[in-house]
Amino acid sequence: MSVYSRFQIRSCWLAILGPTVVIVFAAAFAAFNLTDWPSPEARRVAMIDPLFFQHTGWYIVNGGVPYVDVWDVNPPVPFGITAVLALLSGRDMHLLHVLSVALTVIVVAASILLVGWVAYLVTGEDAAAVAAGLTMLVVPELLVIPLLGVRAQFYALFFGVCALALALRDRPFLAGALVALSAGSWQAGAAFALLVVGIAYQRTGRGGAISTVTGGGVVAGGIILVFAVSDALVPMVVETVLAPLVAGSPHSLTEHAYSILLTFGYGSLLLLVTFYGWALAAARDLRERWWIPAGGLILGFQVLFVDLDGSTDVFLWLVFVALGVALAVERMIAVRAAMSDRRRTVVAVVAVIGLLVLSGLVWNALAPPPAPVLQTMQEDARPDEELSMSRGDADVPPMETIYWEQMEPKACHYRLSRNEVRWIAITDGHLGRQECGSWPAALLDTQRATESIV
């Protein structure tokens, strides 16, 4: 068989999924620019994080130090990315925003294709790969939010799925390096590290696992060294490790369950297919495919019990939801193939998931029933919280003003997210602090009191 023939066979899923992703993103771009979807208020709120990341990149180029001059709970990789983009833009904020949007759209589109590739590597079925990629599109925020700019979850998604693909292609060192970048983009990306090391050990033994850890250690060590030299290592640990543990959002399991249903909309039906796929992997091929249900359970625990402040927090879990669907499709095709009805089954599967993708857009844009009821139930399930301070108490301009006017804020607390305000309130800090990142006095007093009792 010629190289061209092999390429045709192996890229059949890509020939379908690739143009689909391009068309869907083009449609989302047109709708975003020609209509009021999402609403102006939703856009304004959603723009805060991208503008913050991009401003921090610009600030770094101008001498600012993350976690010292800027307080944030996110790991440093997104700031490094936006710093590079700020250099490429010549510090022009409009060009920086255009570059940030363009890169993020490319990264998310590539992530969807990578999920399809991983599904193909696991199953060898083109239909399963297409089904996995289409499942990623069921959550329309994955299409729209990249049009606003850089967010940490998108880069954790990209690097994490890249690491899975490289691990399955027996490239453990590179897989380890990329999985470190995933965890360095968003804390939940660390889940990929456990899976990638396990896959490497399974496929190539102890040497593969060591190579994976080495690759991750090189990247992580480089990041740690940069912040140690900048006298920002302790601030980074305080803000990215301690603060999320101490000042996480209060929530209930019920609230998060409703949030998942609201995020997936009618596509929630696919979760049943996913659970079936995970069960198949556990029951029929646990030795080879253990990492798919394991990843689903680990990141499912994260969205249910740890962190689900918005739809972007679901994206890493969505990878394993998509892979579960791929496993279920593989099984369905195998059963139908025995009945000489394979082609019709493939067309039906792709058509059904395609309809769910379209339904997700309708759900997001029009909020049809039962969305309003679920929204009310989610709000009723949200725990009440009263803080001793709010963003309005700080003398800080809006994020849009800080970004477009290229301001260098006098206080390190200027993003002032809900988690940031909660951290300040818990640690008895100050909204106007010029430098951040020191070990909080309130926690030090608690530690000393505990030691004196012991």
C-alpha positions, 0 to 999 in steps of 0.5 A, a space after each residue: 500500500 502506498 504512503 498516499 493510500 495509508 494517509 487517506 485511510 488514516 486521515 478519514 476522520 480528520 477529513 470530516 472533523 477538520 472542516 467541521 471545526 473550521 465551519 463551526 468556528 467561522 459560524 460562531 465568529 460571524 454570530 459573535 460579530 453580527 449579533 448580540 449573542 452572547 449578550 453585551 452584559 455577558 460579554 462584558 463579564 466574560 472579557 474581564 479574565 482575558 483582559 487581565 491575562 493580557 494586561 499582566 503579560 504587558 505588565 511583565 514586559 514593562 517590569 511587573 512581577 506576577 504574584 508580587 505586583 499582580 495577585 492571582 490564583 492562576 499558575 504562571 504559564 498563561 502570563 508567560 504566553 501573553 508576555 510573549 504576545 505583548 513583545 510580538 505586538 510591540 506593546 500595542 494593546 489592540 494588536 495584543 488583543 488580536 493576537 491573543 484571540 487568534 492564538 486562543 482560537 487556534 489552540 481550542 480548535 487544535 484541542 478539538 482535533 487532538 481529542 479526535 486523534 486520541 479517540 482514533 489512537 484508542 479505538 482505530 475507528 474514524 466514526 469514534 474519532 469524529 464522535 469525540 470531536 463533535 462531543 467537544 462542540 456540544 458545549 458552545 462556550 468552547 466556541 465563543 469564549 476563545 473569541 474574547 482572548 486568553 483564558 487559563 483553561 484553554 491552554 491547560 486543555 491544549 497541553 493536556 490533550 497533547 500530552 495524552 496523544 504523545 504518551 499514546 505515541 510513546 513520546 514520554 519525555 515530550 508528554 511529560 514536558 507538555 503535561 507540566 505546561 498543562 498543570 502550569 496553566 491551570 491547577 486541574 491540569 495536574 490530573 493529566 500528569 497522573 494519567 500520562 505517567 501511568 500510560 507511559 509506565 503501561 506502554 514502555 515500563 519504568 523507563 517511560 515513566 521516569 522519562 515522563 517525570 523527567 520531562 515534566 521536571 525540566 519544565 517545572 524546574 525552569 519555571 521555579 528557577 525563573 520565579 526564584 531568581 525574581 524573588 517571587 517563588 514564595 508569592 507564587 506558592 501562596 497565591 496558586 497553591 494556598 489561596 485556592 485551598 483557603 479561599 475557594 468558592 463556597 458551593 453545594 453538590 446540588 448547585 454544581 450538579 445543576 451547573 453541569 446540566 446548564 452547561 451541557 443543556 440537551 447535550 446532557 443526554 450524552 453523559 449517559 453514553 459517556 458513562 456507558 463508555 467508561 463502564 465498557 472500558 472498566 469491564 472489558 479492557 481495564 488494563 489498556 483503557 483504565 486512564 479514560 474512566 480514571 480521568 473522567 472520575 478525577 476531573 468529575 470529582 473536580 467539577 462536582 466537589 472542588 471548582 465549578 465557577 463557570 462553564 470553562 471549568 468543565 472543559 478538561 472533564 469534557 475531554 473524557 466525556 468525549 472519549 467515553 462517547 468514542 468508546 460507546 460508538 466503537 462498541 455500537 459499530 462492532 455490534 452493528 457490523 456483525 449485523 452488516 449495518 455498519 455504514 448506516 450506524 456511523 451516519 446515524 451516530 454522527 447525525 445525532 451528535 451533530 443535532 446535539 451540537 446545534 441544540 447546544 447553540 439554541 440552548 445557549 442563545 435562547 435558554 429554552 425549557 427547562 433552562 429557566 427552571 434549572 437556573 432557578 434551582 441552581 441559584 436556590 442551591 447556592 450557599 449564601 455568603 457575606 464578606 466584610 469587603 467588596 470590589 467596590 471598596 477598593 479605589 480601582 478602575 474597571 479592568 477594561 480601563 486598566 487594559 486599554 489605558 495601559 495603566 500600572 496599578 499602584 495596588 497589587 489587588 486590581 483584578 479583585 475577583 470574588 476569590 481574591 476578595 474572599 482571600 483578602 477578607 479571610 487573611 485580614 489583608 488590605 485592598 490597597 496593598 502595594 506588593 502581594 504574595 507574603 505569607 498571610 499574617 492571619 494564617 501565621 497567627 493561627 499556626 503559632 497559636 496551634 504550635 503553642 497549644 501543642 
